[in-house]
Amino acid sequence: MPRVVTGKYRGAILAAPKGDATRPTTDKVKEAIFSSIQGRVSGCNFLDLFSGTGQMGIEALSRGAEKVVLVDKGTPAISVISKNLEKIRIGRNDPSVKVMKRSAVAALEALKDEKFDIVYLDPPYKIAFDEAVKVADLLTKYDMLTEDGLMIVEHSAEEPFNTDVINMKFSRSCSYGLCVVTFFSKN
């Protein structure tokens, strides 16, 4: 079960959808990601695409993010995200959180006039590269990242992931077993 690692909601145990359609980010990887962006989270606008359980966005909220948008197209995932938000006492009308039941591309089209400091995506590993390309193209097209904003992609070491063709500046990749986390910034 995913849990909130630190901050305001520290220790909260979060629900996950049944079955293997959702693969929650492990605590080890989540802690590593947030340690590397620690100084950027407080007061940021955080977009969590392929949100699954909502745990990455909830972790960002716990650490002081000003606004979090949680996006997933799956009905079971949206249901679990809602339950997890209720668990930490975030209501549907809370202005700091927005939940969207849409594909990543549809959500970005709907959010095109907003700016984000951090965009995190953890798509199914088989489609991670294709989704990262689409997301980067839309973030660039609509200028959705702040000047020092980041796009962070969780993907598999076993699947091809060519950073050279992604329409953003490659910063670094960190491996955690079969999981790789790759960071990009604006060109």
GROMACS elastic network, one bead per residue, 0.5 to 0.9 nm:
[ bonds ]
;  ai    aj funct       b0    kb
    1    13     6  0.67044   500
    1    14     6  0.63486   500
    1    15     6  0.64181   500
    1    16     6  0.66942   500
    1    24     6  0.83102   500
    2    12     6  0.86412   500
    2    13     6  0.61172   500
    2    14     6  0.53045   500
    2    15     6  0.69486   500
    2    16     6  0.73337   500
    2    24     6  0.69017   500
    2    25     6  0.77731   500
    2    26     6  0.72645   500
    2    27     6  0.69930   500
    2    53     6  0.81841   500
    2    55     6  0.69561   500
    3    10     6  0.78776   500
    3    11     6  0.60579   500
    3    12     6  0.54837   500
    3    14     6  0.53736   500
    3    15     6  0.85812   500
    3    27     6  0.74710   500
    3    55     6  0.73745   500
    3    59     6  0.86287   500
    4     7     6  0.79959   500
    4     9     6  0.62834   500
    4    10     6  0.50473   500
    4    11     6  0.52501   500
    4    12     6  0.53053   500
    4    13     6  0.66686   500
    4    14     6  0.75289   500
    4    27     6  0.86068   500
    4    55     6  0.71516   500
    4    56     6  0.86736   500
    4    58     6  0.73771   500
    4    59     6  0.56919   500
    4    62     6  0.76055   500
    5     9     6  0.81258   500
    5    10     6  0.53753   500
    5    11     6  0.60902   500
    5    12     6  0.81172   500
    5    27     6  0.75203   500
    5    30     6  0.83614   500
    5    31     6  0.71649   500
    5    59     6  0.70801   500
    5    62     6  0.86945   500
    6     9     6  0.68183   500
    6    11     6  0.70646   500
    6    59     6  0.74300   500
    6    62     6  0.68443   500
    6    63     6  0.68979   500
    7    10     6  0.51510   500
    7    11     6  0.88853   500
    7    59     6  0.78079   500
    7    60     6  0.88373   500
    7    61     6  0.83529   500
    7    64     6  0.76170   500
    8    61     6  0.79629   500
    8    63     6  0.66090   500
    8    64     6  0.78619   500
    9    12     6  0.59174   500
    9    58     6  0.82693   500
    9    59     6  0.78425   500
    9    61     6  0.83334   500
    9    62     6  0.52168   500
    9    63     6  0.83896   500
    9    88     6  0.66678   500
   10    13     6  0.89258   500
   10    59     6  0.84543   500
   10    62     6  0.71116   500
   12    87     6  0.79059   500
   12    88     6  0.72925   500
   13    84     6  0.85400   500
   13    87     6  0.86487   500
   14    53     6  0.75091   500
   14    54     6  0.87396   500
   14    55     6  0.72742   500
   14    80     6  0.86274   500
   14    81     6  0.88853   500
   14    83     6  0.84453   500
   14    84     6  0.56655   500
   14    85     6  0.89506   500
   14    87     6  0.77909   500
   15    53     6  0.68194   500
   15    80     6  0.63256   500
   15    81     6  0.81443   500
   15    83     6  0.75074   500
   15    84     6  0.63343   500
   16    19     6  0.89970   500
   16    22     6  0.76212   500
   16    23     6  0.86773   500
   16    24     6  0.74214   500
   16    52     6  0.76449   500
   16    53     6  0.54546   500
   16    77     6  0.77853   500
   16    80     6  0.62816   500
   16    81     6  0.84170   500
   16    84     6  0.88067   500
   17    20     6  0.81262   500
   17    21     6  0.77952   500
   17    22     6  0.65441   500
   17    52     6  0.77686   500
   17    53     6  0.71557   500
   17    76     6  0.61457   500
   17    77     6  0.61063   500
   17    79     6  0.84220   500
   17    80     6  0.62285   500
   18    21     6  0.78375   500
   18    22     6  0.79908   500
   18    76     6  0.83132   500
   19    22     6  0.72542   500
   20    23     6  0.65112   500
   21    52     6  0.89292   500
   21   124     6  0.84804   500
   22    52     6  0.58701   500
   22    53     6  0.78738   500
   22    77     6  0.77159   500
   22   124     6  0.80354   500
   23    26     6  0.86858   500
   23    52     6  0.75452   500
   23    53     6  0.88779   500
   23   122     6  0.89296   500
   23   124     6  0.79306   500
   24    27     6  0.89479   500
   24    51     6  0.89015   500
   24    52     6  0.68945   500
   24    53     6  0.68166   500
   24    55     6  0.78861   500
   24   122     6  0.89196   500
   25    28     6  0.82733   500
   25    29     6  0.64932   500
   25    30     6  0.62893   500
   25    55     6  0.81504   500
   25    56     6  0.80513   500
   25   122     6  0.81384   500
   25   154     6  0.85686   500
   26    29     6  0.53576   500
   26    30     6  0.61138   500
   26    31     6  0.85308   500
   27    31     6  0.58972   500
   27    32     6  0.84371   500
   28    31     6  0.52717   500
   28    32     6  0.62304   500
   28    33     6  0.87308   500
   28   176     6  0.82905   500
   29    32     6  0.50452   500
   29    33     6  0.61410   500
   29    34     6  0.86241   500
   29   176     6  0.68727   500
   29   179     6  0.81673   500
   29   180     6  0.89566   500
   29   181     6  0.82692   500
   30    33     6  0.51682   500
   30    34     6  0.61890   500
   30    35     6  0.84483   500
   30    56     6  0.73595   500
   30    59     6  0.86793   500
   31    34     6  0.52633   500
   31    35     6  0.59294   500
   31    36     6  0.85853   500
   32    35     6  0.51010   500
   32    36     6  0.62743   500
   32    37     6  0.88365   500
   33    36     6  0.52870   500
   33    37     6  0.64695   500
   33    38     6  0.83966   500
   33   152     6  0.87583   500
   33   181     6  0.78468   500
   34    37     6  0.50973   500
   34    38     6  0.54384   500
   34    41     6  0.81345   500
   34    59     6  0.85028   500
   34    60     6  0.81740   500
   35    38     6  0.50149   500
   35    39     6  0.85306   500
   36    39     6  0.81736   500
   37    40     6  0.54139   500
   37    41     6  0.66246   500
   38    41     6  0.58938   500
   38    42     6  0.80136   500
   38    63     6  0.85071   500
   39    42     6  0.70175   500
   40    43     6  0.78464   500
   40    44     6  0.67328   500
   40    65     6  0.88451   500
   40   117     6  0.78254   500
   40   118     6  0.82571   500
   40   149     6  0.89702   500
   41    44     6  0.52694   500
   41    45     6  0.81044   500
   41    46     6  0.79607   500
   41    60     6  0.63734   500
   41    61     6  0.84425   500
   41    63     6  0.65886   500
   41    64     6  0.64090   500
   41    65     6  0.54466   500
   41    66     6  0.85410   500
   41   117     6  0.82851   500
   41   118     6  0.80422   500
   42    45     6  0.89956   500
   42    60     6  0.79691   500
   42    61     6  0.83699   500
   42    63     6  0.61709   500
   42    66     6  0.70194   500
   43    64     6  0.58878   500
   43    67     6  0.77566   500
   44    60     6  0.86100   500
   44    64     6  0.77460   500
   44    66     6  0.53597   500
   44    67     6  0.66761   500
   44    68     6  0.83824   500
   44   116     6  0.73979   500
   44   117     6  0.57300   500
   44   118     6  0.73897   500
   45    65     6  0.62825   500
   45    66     6  0.59015   500
   45    68     6  0.58986   500
   45    69     6  0.80519   500
   45   115     6  0.73555   500
   45   117     6  0.53472   500
   45   118     6  0.65973   500
   45   119     6  0.85980   500
   46    57     6  0.68387   500
   46    60     6  0.71619   500
   46    61     6  0.85852   500
   46    65     6  0.68646   500
   46    66     6  0.80595   500
   46    67     6  0.62062   500
   46    69     6  0.63760   500
   46    70     6  0.86220   500
   46   116     6  0.59378   500
   46   117     6  0.61828   500
   46   119     6  0.59576   500
   46   120     6  0.76432   500
   47    57     6  0.72682   500
   47    67     6  0.84501   500
   47    68     6  0.58213   500
   47    70     6  0.63696   500
   47    71     6  0.78374   500
   47   116     6  0.66625   500
   47   117     6  0.82278   500
   47   118     6  0.62620   500
   47   120     6  0.61184   500
   47   121     6  0.83081   500
   48    51     6  0.54477   500
   48    54     6  0.75503   500
   48    56     6  0.68208   500
   48    57     6  0.57506   500
   48    68     6  0.73703   500
   48    69     6  0.60335   500
   48    71     6  0.60942   500
   48    72     6  0.86549   500
   48   118     6  0.84510   500
   48   119     6  0.61289   500
   48   121     6  0.60668   500
   48   122     6  0.82885   500
   49    52     6  0.85330   500
   49    69     6  0.81673   500
   49    70     6  0.63634   500
   49    72     6  0.64599   500
   49   103     6  0.84000   500
   49   104     6  0.59584   500
   49   107     6  0.85540   500
   49   119     6  0.74272   500
   49   120     6  0.61101   500
   49   122     6  0.68134   500
   49   123     6  0.76547   500
   50    54     6  0.87019   500
   50    70     6  0.79422   500
   50    71     6  0.58096   500
   50    73     6  0.75756   500
   50    74     6  0.89580   500
   50   103     6  0.79356   500
   50   104     6  0.69324   500
   50   120     6  0.85799   500
   50   121     6  0.59785   500
   50   122     6  0.56580   500
   50   123     6  0.53744   500
   50   124     6  0.81955   500
   51    55     6  0.74620   500
   51    56     6  0.73914   500
   51    57     6  0.77022   500
   51    70     6  0.57541   500
   51    71     6  0.54328   500
   51    72     6  0.53623   500
   51    73     6  0.89712   500
   51    77     6  0.76480   500
   51    78     6  0.85323   500
   51    81     6  0.80694   500
   51   120     6  0.87475   500
   51   121     6  0.75517   500
   51   122     6  0.72391   500
   51   123     6  0.83881   500
   52    55     6  0.77919   500
   52    70     6  0.87558   500
   52    71     6  0.81657   500
   52    72     6  0.63516   500
   52    74     6  0.80563   500
   52    76     6  0.85742   500
   52    77     6  0.50114   500
   52    78     6  0.74372   500
   52    80     6  0.78501   500
   52    81     6  0.71985   500
   52   122     6  0.86338   500
   53    56     6  0.81447   500
   53    77     6  0.60417   500
   53    78     6  0.78206   500
   53    79     6  0.88765   500
   53    80     6  0.58804   500
   53    81     6  0.51662   500
   53    82     6  0.88983   500
   53    84     6  0.74381   500
   54    57     6  0.55472   500
   54    58     6  0.60236   500
   54    59     6  0.85450   500
   54    70     6  0.63211   500
   54    71     6  0.83313   500
   54    72     6  0.89062   500
   54    77     6  0.82210   500
   54    78     6  0.84969   500
   54    80     6  0.79230   500
   54    81     6  0.51609   500
   54    82     6  0.85488   500
   54    84     6  0.73729   500
   54    85     6  0.82193   500
   55    59     6  0.58983   500
   55    60     6  0.84901   500
   55    81     6  0.81109   500
   55    84     6  0.81729   500
   56    59     6  0.50495   500
   56    60     6  0.62553   500
   56    61     6  0.87082   500
   56    70     6  0.89241   500
   56   120     6  0.80750   500
   57    61     6  0.62334   500
   57    62     6  0.85697   500
   57    65     6  0.86581   500
   57    68     6  0.59479   500
   57    69     6  0.72591   500
   57    70     6  0.65016   500
   57    97     6  0.88750   500
   57   120     6  0.86748   500
   58    62     6  0.60665   500
   58    63     6  0.85682   500
   58    68     6  0.78785   500
   58    70     6  0.89078   500
   58    84     6  0.84303   500
   58    85     6  0.76926   500
   58    88     6  0.88060   500
   59    63     6  0.62306   500
   59    64     6  0.88024   500
   59    65     6  0.87966   500
   60    63     6  0.50767   500
   60    64     6  0.64265   500
   60    65     6  0.53733   500
   60    66     6  0.88052   500
   60    67     6  0.89120   500
   60    68     6  0.75321   500
   61    64     6  0.51572   500
   61    66     6  0.70623   500
   61    67     6  0.74238   500
   61    68     6  0.68531   500
   61    96     6  0.82292   500
   61    97     6  0.85715   500
   62    65     6  0.72853   500
   64    67     6  0.89223   500
   65    68     6  0.68844   500
   65    96     6  0.83084   500
   66    96     6  0.60696   500
   66    97     6  0.87397   500
   67    95     6  0.75060   500
   67    97     6  0.58100   500
   67    98     6  0.80404   500
   68    96     6  0.61241   500
   68    98     6  0.64259   500
   68    99     6  0.85613   500
   69    96     6  0.83676   500
   69    97     6  0.57920   500
   69    99     6  0.58925   500
   69   100     6  0.74404   500
   70    78     6  0.88473   500
   70    81     6  0.81163   500
   70    97     6  0.75723   500
   70    98     6  0.61937   500
   70   100     6  0.61837   500
   70   101     6  0.86088   500
   71    78     6  0.81285   500
   71    98     6  0.84469   500
   71    99     6  0.59968   500
   71   101     6  0.60311   500
   71   102     6  0.64171   500
   71   103     6  0.73583   500
   71   104     6  0.68324   500
   71   107     6  0.70621   500
   72    75     6  0.80667   500
   72    77     6  0.66382   500
   72    78     6  0.64764   500
   72    99     6  0.82483   500
   72   100     6  0.65741   500
   72   101     6  0.53093   500
   72   102     6  0.57196   500
   72   103     6  0.62477   500
   72   104     6  0.72272   500
   72   107     6  0.89264   500
   73    77     6  0.77053   500
   73    78     6  0.75420   500
   73   100     6  0.78301   500
   73   103     6  0.50094   500
   73   104     6  0.78413   500
   74    77     6  0.52459   500
   74    78     6  0.62779   500
   74    79     6  0.86790   500
   74   101     6  0.69861   500
   74   102     6  0.79465   500
   74   103     6  0.86630   500
   75    78     6  0.51461   500
   75    79     6  0.61792   500
   75    80     6  0.86968   500
   75   101     6  0.73891   500
   76    79     6  0.51207   500
   76    80     6  0.62847   500
   76    81     6  0.86546   500
   77    80     6  0.50931   500
   77    81     6  0.60582   500
   77    82     6  0.85783   500
   77   101     6  0.89293   500
   78    82     6  0.61710   500
   78    83     6  0.86484   500
   78    99     6  0.76783   500
   78   100     6  0.79367   500
   78   101     6  0.65466   500
   79    82     6  0.52099   500
   79    83     6  0.63416   500
   79    84     6  0.87169   500
   80    84     6  0.60711   500
   80    85     6  0.85572   500
   81    84     6  0.50693   500
   81    85     6  0.61714   500
   81    86     6  0.86092   500
   81    99     6  0.80392   500
   82    85     6  0.51450   500
   82    86     6  0.62067   500
   82    87     6  0.85975   500
   82    90     6  0.89152   500
   82    91     6  0.87873   500
   82    92     6  0.82144   500
   82    99     6  0.80700   500
   83    86     6  0.50356   500
   83    87     6  0.61166   500
   83    88     6  0.88861   500
   84    88     6  0.66091   500
   84    89     6  0.86237   500
   84    90     6  0.86666   500
   85    88     6  0.53469   500
   85    89     6  0.61575   500
   85    90     6  0.50595   500
   85    91     6  0.70507   500
   85    92     6  0.85070   500
   86    90     6  0.54265   500
   86    91     6  0.63332   500
   86    92     6  0.85423   500
   87    90     6  0.75722   500
   88    91     6  0.89953   500
   90    93     6  0.82989   500
   90    94     6  0.63836   500
   90    96     6  0.87927   500
   90    97     6  0.79360   500
   91    94     6  0.53752   500
   91    97     6  0.86456   500
   92    95     6  0.85287   500
   92    97     6  0.79723   500
   92    98     6  0.80320   500
   92    99     6  0.85675   500
   93    96     6  0.87543   500
   93    97     6  0.81369   500
   93    98     6  0.85641   500
   94    97     6  0.59499   500
   94    98     6  0.79931   500
   95    98     6  0.73078   500
  100   103     6  0.87474   500
  100   107     6  0.71048   500
  101   107     6  0.82297   500
  102   105     6  0.80068   500
  102   106     6  0.59448   500
  102   107     6  0.57683   500
  103   106     6  0.52243   500
  103   107     6  0.60843   500
  103   108     6  0.85976   500
  104   107     6  0.51126   500
  104   108     6  0.61569   500
  104   109     6  0.86385   500
  104   121     6  0.88935   500
  104   131     6  0.80744   500
  104   134     6  0.88150   500
  104   135     6  0.73174   500
  105   108     6  0.51755   500
  105   109     6  0.62359   500
  105   110     6  0.86973   500
  105   131     6  0.85369   500
  105   134     6  0.72302   500
  105   135     6  0.67712   500
  105   138     6  0.77607   500
  106   109     6  0.50976   500
  106   110     6  0.62596   500
  106   111     6  0.86443   500
  107   110     6  0.50506   500
  107   111     6  0.60741   500
  107   112     6  0.84274   500
  108   112     6  0.56960   500
  108   135     6  0.77169   500
  108   138     6  0.69194   500
  108   139     6  0.76285   500
  108   142     6  0.88654   500
  108   144     6  0.87871   500
  109   112     6  0.52091   500
  109   113     6  0.87293   500
  109   138     6  0.77881   500
  109   142     6  0.86503   500
  110   113     6  0.80143   500
  111   114     6  0.55338   500
  111   115     6  0.84547   500
  111   144     6  0.84323   500
  112   115     6  0.80233   500
  112   138     6  0.82333   500
  112   139     6  0.80227   500
  112   141     6  0.89287   500
  112   142     6  0.56759   500
  112   143     6  0.80124   500
  112   144     6  0.65356   500
  113   142     6  0.72517   500
  113   143     6  0.84580   500
  113   144     6  0.71570   500
  114   142     6  0.88304   500
  114   143     6  0.87651   500
  114   144     6  0.60497   500
  114   145     6  0.85352   500
  115   143     6  0.75638   500
  115   145     6  0.53702   500
  115   146     6  0.58928   500
  115   149     6  0.89955   500
  116   119     6  0.66233   500
  116   144     6  0.60464   500
  116   146     6  0.58297   500
  116   149     6  0.67811   500
  116   150     6  0.84174   500
  117   144     6  0.86861   500
  117   145     6  0.58939   500
  117   146     6  0.53611   500
  117   147     6  0.81509   500
  117   148     6  0.71102   500
  117   150     6  0.62654   500
  117   151     6  0.85327   500
  118   145     6  0.74956   500
  118   146     6  0.84563   500
  118   149     6  0.56419   500
  118   151     6  0.59565   500
  118   152     6  0.74792   500
  119   145     6  0.80037   500
  119   149     6  0.79579   500
  119   150     6  0.61764   500
  119   152     6  0.61629   500
  119   153     6  0.84948   500
  120   150     6  0.81989   500
  120   151     6  0.58606   500
  120   153     6  0.60503   500
  120   154     6  0.79921   500
  121   128     6  0.84544   500
  121   131     6  0.86213   500
  121   132     6  0.76866   500
  121   135     6  0.87750   500
  121   151     6  0.77456   500
  121   152     6  0.62766   500
  121   153     6  0.50209   500
  121   154     6  0.63733   500
  121   155     6  0.89516   500
  122   125     6  0.77845   500
  122   128     6  0.72385   500
  122   152     6  0.85087   500
  122   153     6  0.59977   500
  122   155     6  0.68017   500
  123   126     6  0.81687   500
  123   127     6  0.66637   500
  123   128     6  0.52407   500
  123   129     6  0.88441   500
  123   131     6  0.71779   500
  123   132     6  0.85350   500
  123   153     6  0.82822   500
  123   154     6  0.74497   500
  123   155     6  0.75359   500
  124   127     6  0.57399   500
  124   128     6  0.59927   500
  124   155     6  0.79303   500
  125   129     6  0.79923   500
  125   154     6  0.80881   500
  125   155     6  0.53917   500
  125   156     6  0.56808   500
  125   158     6  0.88802   500
  125   159     6  0.71657   500
  126   129     6  0.78223   500
  126   130     6  0.87887   500
  126   155     6  0.85060   500
  126   156     6  0.81495   500
  126   159     6  0.67728   500
  127   130     6  0.54736   500
  127   131     6  0.61010   500
  127   132     6  0.85335   500
  127   155     6  0.89173   500
  127   159     6  0.88762   500
  128   131     6  0.52118   500
  128   132     6  0.59810   500
  128   133     6  0.86350   500
  128   153     6  0.78360   500
  128   154     6  0.76793   500
  128   155     6  0.58690   500
  128   156     6  0.80734   500
  128   159     6  0.84175   500
  128   161     6  0.79620   500
  129   132     6  0.50831   500
  129   133     6  0.62788   500
  129   134     6  0.87849   500
  129   153     6  0.88432   500
  129   155     6  0.77094   500
  129   159     6  0.82319   500
  129   160     6  0.72401   500
  129   161     6  0.54339   500
  129   162     6  0.75554   500
  129   163     6  0.87424   500
  129   166     6  0.87396   500
  130   133     6  0.52246   500
  130   134     6  0.64083   500
  130   135     6  0.87214   500
  130   161     6  0.87951   500
  131   134     6  0.50987   500
  131   135     6  0.60199   500
  131   136     6  0.84486   500
  132   135     6  0.51279   500
  132   136     6  0.59600   500
  132   137     6  0.84488   500
  132   151     6  0.89476   500
  132   153     6  0.69823   500
  132   166     6  0.72414   500
  133   136     6  0.52729   500
  133   137     6  0.61561   500
  133   138     6  0.87620   500
  133   165     6  0.75418   500
  133   166     6  0.52057   500
  133   167     6  0.69249   500
  134   137     6  0.51616   500
  134   138     6  0.63230   500
  134   139     6  0.86422   500
  134   166     6  0.85642   500
  134   167     6  0.89575   500
  135   138     6  0.52381   500
  135   139     6  0.60513   500
  135   140     6  0.85182   500
  135   151     6  0.89280   500
  136   139     6  0.50922   500
  136   140     6  0.60807   500
  136   141     6  0.84357   500
  136   151     6  0.77633   500
  136   166     6  0.65440   500
  136   167     6  0.56535   500
  136   168     6  0.63982   500
  136   184     6  0.89473   500
  137   140     6  0.52351   500
  137   141     6  0.59497   500
  137   142     6  0.86224   500
  137   166     6  0.77426   500
  137   167     6  0.58437   500
  137   168     6  0.81565   500
  138   142     6  0.59974   500
  138   143     6  0.79619   500
  138   144     6  0.80099   500
  139   142     6  0.55496   500
  139   143     6  0.55891   500
  139   145     6  0.64343   500
  139   151     6  0.89809   500
  139   186     6  0.89820   500
  140   144     6  0.66817   500
  140   145     6  0.76440   500
  140   167     6  0.73471   500
  140   168     6  0.76757   500
  140   186     6  0.76202   500
  140   187     6  0.86040   500
  141   144     6  0.79670   500
  142   145     6  0.86550   500
  143   146     6  0.78787   500
  143   186     6  0.89857   500
  144   149     6  0.88794   500
  145   148     6  0.75760   500
  145   149     6  0.50997   500
  145   150     6  0.71282   500
  145   151     6  0.82679   500
  145   185     6  0.83770   500
  145   186     6  0.71464   500
  146   150     6  0.82424   500
  146   186     6  0.83294   500
  147   185     6  0.86723   500
  147   186     6  0.70920   500
  148   185     6  0.69647   500
  148   186     6  0.72032   500
  149   184     6  0.86057   500
  149   185     6  0.60174   500
  149   186     6  0.68314   500
  150   183     6  0.67329   500
  150   184     6  0.56387   500
  150   186     6  0.72633   500
  151   168     6  0.85937   500
  151   182     6  0.82913   500
  151   183     6  0.59101   500
  151   184     6  0.50611   500
  151   185     6  0.61927   500
  151   186     6  0.84869   500
  152   181     6  0.68068   500
  152   182     6  0.56994   500
  152   184     6  0.63088   500
  152   185     6  0.87862   500
  153   180     6  0.81199   500
  153   181     6  0.56183   500
  153   182     6  0.51944   500
  153   183     6  0.65279   500
  153   184     6  0.82936   500
  154   179     6  0.69282   500
  154   180     6  0.57940   500
  154   182     6  0.65103   500
  155   158     6  0.86967   500
  155   159     6  0.76626   500
  155   161     6  0.80486   500
  155   178     6  0.85220   500
  155   179     6  0.59040   500
  155   180     6  0.52965   500
  155   181     6  0.63633   500
  155   182     6  0.78731   500
  156   159     6  0.54560   500
  156   160     6  0.81675   500
  156   161     6  0.83951   500
  156   178     6  0.57066   500
  156   180     6  0.56672   500
  156   181     6  0.85169   500
  157   160     6  0.75957   500
  157   161     6  0.82428   500
  157   175     6  0.76697   500
  157   177     6  0.79666   500
  157   178     6  0.50996   500
  157   179     6  0.58386   500
  157   180     6  0.58430   500
  158   178     6  0.68904   500
  158   179     6  0.86109   500
  161   164     6  0.89779   500
  162   165     6  0.61666   500
  162   166     6  0.74178   500
  163   166     6  0.54340   500
  163   167     6  0.87003   500
  163   168     6  0.86270   500
  163   169     6  0.86333   500
  163   170     6  0.64872   500
  163   182     6  0.86442   500
  163   184     6  0.89531   500
  164   167     6  0.80567   500
  164   168     6  0.87222   500
  164   169     6  0.86564   500
  164   170     6  0.77106   500
  165   168     6  0.84848   500
  166   169     6  0.79019   500
  166   170     6  0.81456   500
  166   184     6  0.89268   500
  167   186     6  0.86157   500
  167   187     6  0.77784   500
  168   184     6  0.60251   500
  168   185     6  0.59769   500
  168   186     6  0.54434   500
  168   187     6  0.52537   500
  169   183     6  0.86279   500
  169   184     6  0.53256   500
  169   185     6  0.51321   500
  169   186     6  0.57863   500
  170   173     6  0.85179   500
  170   182     6  0.78649   500
  170   183     6  0.63472   500
  170   185     6  0.66298   500
  170   186     6  0.88669   500
  170   187     6  0.87796   500
  171   182     6  0.75856   500
  171   183     6  0.53256   500
  171   184     6  0.51415   500
  171   185     6  0.67189   500
  172   181     6  0.83614   500
  172   182     6  0.58096   500
  172   183     6  0.53880   500
  172   184     6  0.73333   500
  173   180     6  0.65983   500
  173   181     6  0.55198   500
  173   183     6  0.62477   500
  174   179     6  0.85054   500
  174   180     6  0.56229   500
  174   181     6  0.52661   500
  174   182     6  0.64688   500
  174   183     6  0.86651   500
  175   178     6  0.71327   500
  175   179     6  0.58912   500
  175   181     6  0.64352   500
  175   182     6  0.87281   500
  176   179     6  0.50891   500
  176   180     6  0.60148   500
  176   181     6  0.80341   500
  177   180     6  0.76711   500
  184   187     6  0.88491   500
